[in-house]
Amino acid sequence: MASVTSATSAGAGERTAGLRGFREVQRLAYDCAEAVAAQLKPGVTERAAARMQREWLRERGVRDWFHLPFAWFGDRTAFVNFRIPLQFFPTDRELEPGMAFILDMAPVHNGFTADIGYSGCLGLNPVHDRLLADLEAHRELILREVRERRPLREIYEDVDRLMVRQGYANRHRAYPFGVIAHKIDRVRQRRWSPTLFGFGTQSLKGLASDALHGHRDGWSPLWSPYTFSDHPPQPGRWAVEPHLGFRGTGAKFEEILVVTDSKDPQQSAFWLDDDLPHVRRWQEEKAA
């Protein structure tokens, strides 16, 4: 009996240590987003903002990526007229006063992966403020329905319906496969970490492996509106990114949702970290 207890404790300790690693890299990425956002000014291009993110993270030891940093300004935050994947890559679009922006990065650090999205604005923009405030309801809905073990496809449809009630367009549908989330895992560290079309090859291998195993077992590492996501939440870590659009302005958050096989609803799913910029913003608004 003692050996079973010891093994159980060791397993729990390993999971806790693992989550700590994911939390640390997620905070590192959000620290980067806030540091770069504070340096943005009129005339800075998307390419420059993406480069600033890369350099900030590399100075702090990041050598691998799930994907390289993105930056979107103005109506590109709402993916206006996006038709092909190449349109997601940073351009020479310049930031202007009152313009919304999104910084999106997915670093791998010490073998742990994060994928985050940070929405901001250069100056005053009431539409952007409203979008950010209304994202809170999506964070609450997603957590509640994942804990209910609703099929991912149904949760996606409920997010869609909430957006319609709020008067917004679903802009994560513009992503490849229309995903609102994808699984992330640990990545084996290598001396050389190449990228392919902006994505780290090590992370792509992991996602492909998940897709292969999931296909055999009836689940997908991509959370989409399609039938391959018509299954309950799979235990693991999911990078979730509801993305709202309204009249050429977009806003989103992206952060890690942890799903477990626990029978306790509170432990069956939880956001990895509540000390993030968008969560603090909502808490400050309520306190005010």
FENQUIPE-V374633 format. One line per field, one symbol per residue. phi: phi as a letter, one per 20 degrees, with the letter a starting at -180 (. if undefined). burial: + if it has 16 or more other C-alpha atoms within 10 Angstrom, else -. A space follows every 50 residues. Layout:
phi: ???
burial: ???
This chain:
phi: .ffffffffffffffffffffffffffgffffgfffgfefbgnfegffff fffgfffffdnfccbfbffdbcdmfffdlfmfccgffffgcegefcgnef bcdcbbfdclnddcbcccdbbenebgffgfgffffgffffffffffffmf ggfffgfffgffffffnddfdffffgmmfdabfccfcffcfdcfcclndf fffffffffgffffffenbcfddcedffdebfgegqddedbfcecblncc bbcbbededcdfefgfefaaffbeecgfffffffffff
burial: ------------------+-+++++++++++++--++--+---+++++++ ++++-++----+++++++++++++++++++-------++++-++++--++ ++++++++++++++++++++++----++--+++++--++--++++++-++ ++++++-+++-++----++++++++--++++++++++-------+---++ ++++-++--++--+----+++++++--+++++++-+++++++++++--++ ++++++++++-------+++-++---+++--+------
